């Protein structure tokens, strides 16, 4: 999604139950959560928090090509961020086809109704009926609807799940390879992930 729609805050609330009150521009950060599935196996969820800028188009194209599923985030009080979701979805579908799991997420659902620029019913209808994607609204600030976002994603991917804290085995941020190497841009080395994982952009 676009910059400042709350992508990092959604991830932070989901994995660490912490709201990021201060904005910090993301280049690309990787996080990992591990969960026990009903059959006793383990689901590794690798979450790639992408930049909202266009500085690294090659890295965006790479992440689209290697990701197993996508969460596209917009802010309900900013119509331009919805248009960005439309553009991103088209880019993903062009590269990966229509069967790749995608969930459209409207963040900042806690704002007063008069400040909304994207209506829930219209966005949900387009996302689910026209695009065949999952849809959810949430408030990263209030930690509302966050779990629903990831449940929708796993449902789109046809994965049985239990994301409750009781079955959460491990969660962590992975090292930023580019920063550790003193580079100014992301490195492809961070994208080669363990098998049976689900990467979310």
C-alpha positions as CSV (number, residue, x, y, z in Angstrom):
1,X,0.0,0.0,0.0
2,X,0.9,3.7,-0.1
3,X,3.0,5.4,2.5
4,X,1.4,6.2,5.9
5,X,-1.6,3.9,5.6
6,X,-0.5,1.8,8.6
7,X,1.1,-1.3,7.1
8,X,3.8,-1.4,9.8
9,X,1.4,-0.8,12.6
10,X,-0.9,-3.6,11.5
11,X,2.0,-6.0,11.5
12,X,3.2,-4.7,14.9
13,X,-0.2,-5.2,16.4
14,X,-0.6,-8.7,15.0
15,X,2.8,-10.0,16.0
16,X,3.7,-7.9,19.0
17,X,0.5,-6.3,20.2
18,X,2.2,-2.9,20.0
19,X,1.0,0.2,18.2
20,X,3.7,2.3,16.4
21,X,2.6,5.8,17.4
22,X,5.6,7.5,15.5
23,X,5.9,7.2,11.8
24,X,9.1,5.8,10.4
25,X,9.6,5.3,6.7
26,X,9.9,1.6,5.8
27,X,12.4,0.4,3.2
28,X,11.6,-3.3,3.5
29,X,11.4,-5.2,6.8
30,X,10.9,-8.9,7.3
31,X,9.0,-10.4,10.3
32,X,8.2,-14.0,11.1
33,X,5.5,-15.8,13.2
34,X,5.1,-19.5,13.7
35,X,1.8,-21.2,14.5
36,X,0.6,-24.7,15.2
37,X,-2.1,-25.9,12.8
38,X,-5.0,-28.2,13.7
39,X,-3.2,-31.2,12.3
40,X,-0.2,-30.5,14.5
41,X,2.1,-29.2,11.8
42,X,3.6,-25.7,11.9
43,X,2.8,-22.7,9.7
44,X,5.6,-20.2,9.3
45,X,4.3,-16.8,8.3
46,X,7.0,-14.6,6.9
47,X,5.6,-11.1,6.6
48,X,7.4,-8.6,4.3
49,X,6.6,-5.0,5.2
50,X,7.1,-3.1,2.0
51,X,7.9,0.5,1.3
52,X,5.1,2.8,0.2
53,X,7.5,4.7,-2.1
54,X,8.6,4.0,-5.7
55,X,12.3,4.2,-5.0
56,X,12.9,0.5,-5.5
57,X,10.7,-0.7,-8.3
58,X,12.9,-3.8,-9.0
59,X,12.5,-4.9,-5.4
60,X,8.8,-4.4,-5.5
61,X,8.6,-6.6,-8.7
62,X,10.8,-9.2,-7.0
63,X,8.6,-9.3,-3.9
64,X,5.5,-9.7,-6.0
65,X,7.1,-12.6,-7.8
66,X,8.2,-14.6,-4.7
67,X,5.3,-13.8,-2.3
68,X,2.7,-16.5,-1.5
69,X,-0.1,-14.1,-0.6
70,X,-0.7,-10.3,-0.4
71,X,-2.4,-7.9,2.0
72,X,-3.0,-4.5,0.2
73,X,-3.7,-1.7,2.7
74,X,-5.4,1.6,2.2
75,X,-6.5,4.3,4.6
76,X,-10.3,4.9,4.6
77,X,-9.8,8.6,5.0
78,X,-7.6,8.9,1.8
79,X,-9.1,8.0,-1.6
80,X,-5.7,8.2,-3.3
81,X,-4.5,5.3,-1.2
82,X,-7.5,3.2,-2.5
83,X,-6.4,4.1,-6.0
84,X,-2.9,2.9,-5.2
85,X,-4.4,-0.5,-4.0
86,X,-6.2,-0.7,-7.4
87,X,-2.9,-0.2,-9.2
88,X,-1.0,-2.7,-7.0
89,X,-3.6,-5.3,-7.4
90,X,-3.5,-4.9,-11.2
91,X,0.3,-5.3,-11.1
92,X,0.0,-8.4,-9.0
93,X,-2.6,-10.0,-11.2
94,X,-0.6,-9.2,-14.3
95,X,2.5,-10.9,-12.8
96,X,0.9,-13.8,-10.9
97,X,-2.7,-14.3,-12.3
98,X,-6.0,-14.0,-10.5
99,X,-5.7,-17.1,-8.2
100,X,-3.0,-15.6,-5.9
101,X,-4.5,-14.9,-2.4
102,X,-5.1,-11.2,-1.9
103,X,-6.9,-9.4,1.0
104,X,-7.8,-5.8,0.7
105,X,-7.7,-3.9,4.0
106,X,-9.1,-0.6,4.9
107,X,-7.2,0.8,7.9
108,X,-8.0,3.7,10.2
109,X,-11.6,2.5,10.6
110,X,-11.8,4.3,13.9
111,X,-12.0,7.7,12.3
112,X,-15.3,9.7,12.4
113,X,-17.6,8.8,9.6
114,X,-17.6,12.3,8.2
115,X,-13.8,12.0,7.5
116,X,-14.2,8.9,5.4
117,X,-13.3,9.2,1.7
118,X,-13.8,5.4,0.9
119,X,-17.1,3.9,1.9
120,X,-16.9,0.4,3.3
121,X,-19.8,-1.1,1.3
122,X,-18.4,0.1,-2.0
123,X,-14.9,-1.0,-1.3
124,X,-16.0,-4.4,0.0
125,X,-18.3,-5.0,-3.0
126,X,-15.5,-4.3,-5.5
127,X,-12.9,-6.3,-3.6
128,X,-15.0,-9.4,-3.1
129,X,-17.4,-9.5,-6.0
130,X,-15.4,-7.9,-8.8
131,X,-11.9,-8.9,-7.8
132,X,-12.6,-12.1,-5.9
133,X,-10.3,-10.9,-3.0
134,X,-10.8,-11.1,0.7
135,X,-11.8,-7.8,2.5
136,X,-11.5,-6.4,6.0
137,X,-11.5,-3.1,7.8
138,X,-9.4,-2.6,10.9
139,X,-8.0,0.0,13.3
140,X,-4.3,-0.5,13.9
141,X,-4.4,2.3,16.4
142,X,-7.1,0.6,18.5
143,X,-6.0,-3.0,17.7
144,X,-9.5,-3.8,16.3
145,X,-10.0,-6.2,13.4
146,X,-6.3,-7.0,13.1
147,X,-6.7,-10.8,13.6
148,X,-9.5,-10.8,11.0
149,X,-7.1,-9.5,8.4
150,X,-4.8,-12.4,8.7
151,X,-7.7,-14.9,9.1
152,X,-9.0,-13.6,5.8
153,X,-5.6,-14.1,4.2
154,X,-5.3,-17.7,5.4
155,X,-8.9,-18.4,4.2
156,X,-8.0,-17.0,0.8
157,X,-5.0,-19.4,0.8
158,X,-7.2,-22.4,1.9
159,X,-5.1,-22.9,5.0
160,X,-6.7,-24.2,8.2
161,X,-5.6,-21.9,11.0
162,X,-5.6,-21.1,14.7
163,X,-4.0,-17.7,15.3
164,X,-4.8,-17.3,18.9
165,X,-2.0,-16.3,21.3
166,X,-2.2,-19.7,23.0
167,X,-0.9,-21.5,19.9
168,X,1.6,-18.8,18.8
169,X,5.0,-20.4,19.1
170,X,7.4,-17.7,18.1
171,X,7.5,-14.3,16.6
172,X,10.4,-12.1,15.7
173,X,11.8,-9.4,13.4
174,X,14.4,-10.8,11.0
175,X,17.6,-8.8,10.5
176,X,17.5,-6.1,7.8
177,X,20.1,-7.5,5.5
178,X,20.7,-4.2,3.6
179,X,21.3,-2.3,6.8
180,X,23.6,-4.9,8.3
181,X,25.7,-4.8,5.1
182,X,25.9,-1.0,5.1
183,X,23.9,-0.8,1.9
184,X,21.4,1.9,0.9
185,X,19.0,-0.4,-0.8
186,X,17.4,-3.7,0.0
187,X,19.2,-6.9,-1.0
188,X,17.7,-9.9,-2.7
189,X,19.5,-12.1,-0.3
190,X,16.8,-11.5,2.3
191,X,14.1,-12.9,0.1
192,X,15.2,-16.6,-0.1
193,X,12.9,-17.9,2.7
194,X,12.4,-21.4,4.2
195,X,10.0,-23.7,2.5
196,X,6.4,-24.1,3.6
197,X,6.2,-20.5,4.5
198,X,3.7,-17.9,3.5
199,X,5.1,-14.5,2.6
200,X,2.8,-11.5,2.9
201,X,3.4,-8.2,1.1
